[in-house]
């Protein structure tokens, strides 16, 4: 058996799929960082910044709604600065452009566009992933606001080491769902023919 046949065998399919996932995810991450730091093409940068700004505003409004309706805490909301304050500890969560989830949403869309699978399912699965990514971000901002109440000294640790990687855990679980329910089924159907 040659290398190409070994890679295509069912036994190694999960390893190859995870390798493709990691390559796409990491490639996008480094290309996005390079683009954000070095390339400032006016039309693209303007569209990206407007999208990030709109997403940050929506994220702020959704997080405020969650905190206002689902918690009993006394937060102060400053819409002009997109800040959520908890006064007793004098801490606040500020929703900046980098918090918007734009990178993660774009990363999800690029991952799904380039990862193999049937387009008839990608057309609804990509938007579903974008909505779930936004919901994860609402959970993150709301959660960080509650962290101000109980453990403000751990805010940075929780922000950097719990909530930020959580995006990628959810993205991975969505991707596993895609591979198991849609991609492998379409592959099996084509193998049966």
C-alpha positions in Angstrom: 0.0 0.0 0.0 1.5 3.4 -1.0 1.3 6.6 1.1 -1.6 8.1 -0.9 -3.7 4.9 -0.4 -2.8 4.9 3.3 -3.9 8.5 3.7 -7.2 7.9 1.9 -8.0 4.8 3.9 -10.8 5.0 6.4 -8.4 4.2 9.3 -6.5 7.5 8.8 -9.4 9.6 7.7 -9.9 11.2 11.2 -6.2 12.1 11.4 -6.2 13.6 8.0 -9.4 15.6 8.8 -8.0 17.0 12.0 -4.8 17.9 10.2 -6.7 19.8 7.5 -8.7 21.5 10.3 -5.6 22.6 12.1 -3.8 23.8 8.9 -6.8 25.9 7.9 -7.3 27.3 11.4 -3.7 28.2 11.9 -3.1 29.5 8.4 -6.1 31.8 8.8 -4.9 32.9 12.2 -1.4 33.9 10.9 -2.7 35.5 7.7 -5.3 37.5 9.7 -2.6 38.8 12.0 -0.4 39.7 9.1 -3.3 41.4 7.4 -4.3 43.3 10.5 -0.8 44.5 11.2 0.6 45.2 7.8 -2.0 45.5 5.1 -4.3 48.5 5.2 -6.0 48.6 1.9 -8.6 51.3 2.2 -11.7 49.5 0.8 -11.0 46.2 2.6 -9.9 47.9 5.9 -12.9 50.2 5.8 -15.3 47.3 5.3 -13.6 45.2 8.0 -13.6 48.0 10.5 -17.2 48.9 9.8 -18.1 45.2 10.3 -16.1 44.9 13.5 -17.8 48.1 14.8 -21.3 46.9 13.9 -20.6 43.5 15.5 -19.1 45.2 18.7 -22.3 47.4 19.0 -24.6 44.4 18.5 -22.5 42.4 21.0 -22.7 45.2 23.6 -26.5 45.5 23.1 -27.1 41.7 23.4 -24.8 41.4 26.4 -26.6 44.3 28.1 -29.9 42.6 27.5 -28.7 39.3 29.0 -27.2 41.0 32.1 -30.3 43.2 32.5 -32.9 40.4 32.1 -31.1 37.3 33.4 -29.2 38.6 36.4 -30.1 40.6 39.5 -26.8 42.5 39.6 -26.6 46.3 39.6 -24.6 47.1 36.5 -24.4 50.5 34.9 -24.4 50.5 31.1 -22.6 53.2 29.1 -23.7 52.8 25.5 -21.6 55.7 24.2 -18.4 54.0 25.4 -19.8 50.4 25.2 -18.8 49.8 28.8 -20.5 47.6 31.4 -19.7 48.8 34.9 -20.1 47.1 38.3 -19.8 50.0 40.7 -19.0 48.4 44.1 -15.7 47.0 42.8 -15.3 49.9 40.3 -14.5 47.4 37.6 -15.9 47.4 34.1 -16.0 45.4 30.8 -15.4 47.4 27.7 -16.5 46.0 24.3 -13.8 47.0 21.9 -13.5 46.2 18.2 -11.2 43.3 19.0 -14.0 41.8 21.2 -16.5 41.8 18.4 -15.9 38.2 17.3 -15.3 39.4 13.7 -12.0 37.4 13.5 -13.6 34.2 14.8 -16.7 34.5 12.5 -14.5 35.1 9.5 -12.3 32.2 10.6 -15.3 29.9 10.9 -16.6 30.9 7.4 -13.1 30.4 5.8 -12.7 27.1 7.5 -16.1 25.8 6.3 -15.6 27.2 2.8 -12.3 25.4 2.3 -13.1 22.2 4.2 -14.5 19.5 2.0 -18.2 18.8 2.2 -21.5 19.2 0.4 -22.4 22.8 -0.5 -26.1 22.3 0.0 -25.4 21.9 3.7 -22.7 24.5 3.9 -25.2 27.2 2.8 -27.1 26.8 6.1 -24.3 25.4 8.3 -22.0 28.4 7.9 -24.6 31.0 9.0 -25.6 28.7 11.9 -21.9 28.7 13.0 -21.8 32.5 12.8 -24.9 32.8 15.0 -23.5 30.3 17.5 -20.1 32.2 17.5 -22.0 35.4 18.3 -23.9 33.7 21.1 -20.6 32.4 22.5 -19.4 35.9 22.5 -22.5 37.2 24.3 -21.9 34.5 26.9 -18.2 35.6 27.1 -18.9 39.3 27.7 -21.8 38.6 30.1 -19.7 36.1 32.0 -16.8 38.5 32.2 -19.1 41.1 33.6 -20.2 38.7 36.3 -16.6 37.8 37.1 -16.2 41.4 38.1 -18.6 40.7 41.0 -17.1 37.5 42.4 -13.4 37.4 41.5 -12.3 40.7 39.9 -8.7 39.7 40.6 -9.0 36.8 38.3 -10.6 38.7 35.4 -7.5 38.8 33.1 -6.8 35.1 33.7 -10.4 34.1 32.9 -10.5 36.4 29.9 -7.2 35.1 28.4 -7.2 31.5 29.5 -10.9 30.4 29.7 -13.1 32.6 27.6 -10.8 33.3 24.6 -10.0 29.6 24.0 -13.7 28.7 24.5 -14.3 30.2 21.0 -12.1 27.5 19.5 -13.5 24.7 21.6 -17.0 25.6 20.2 -15.6 25.9 16.7 -14.0 22.5 17.0 -17.2 20.9 18.3 -19.2 22.5 15.4 -16.6 21.2 13.0 -16.8 17.7 14.5 -20.6 17.9 14.0 -20.0 18.9 10.4 -17.6 16.1 9.7 -19.7 13.4 11.4 -23.1 14.3 10.2 -22.6 15.9 6.8 -19.2 15.3 5.3 -18.7 11.6 6.2 -22.3 10.8 5.1 -21.8 12.5 1.7 -18.4 10.6 1.4 -20.1 7.3 2.2 -22.8 7.9 -0.3 -20.2 8.7 -3.0 -18.2 5.5 -2.0 -21.3 3.4 -2.4 -21.8 4.5 -6.0 
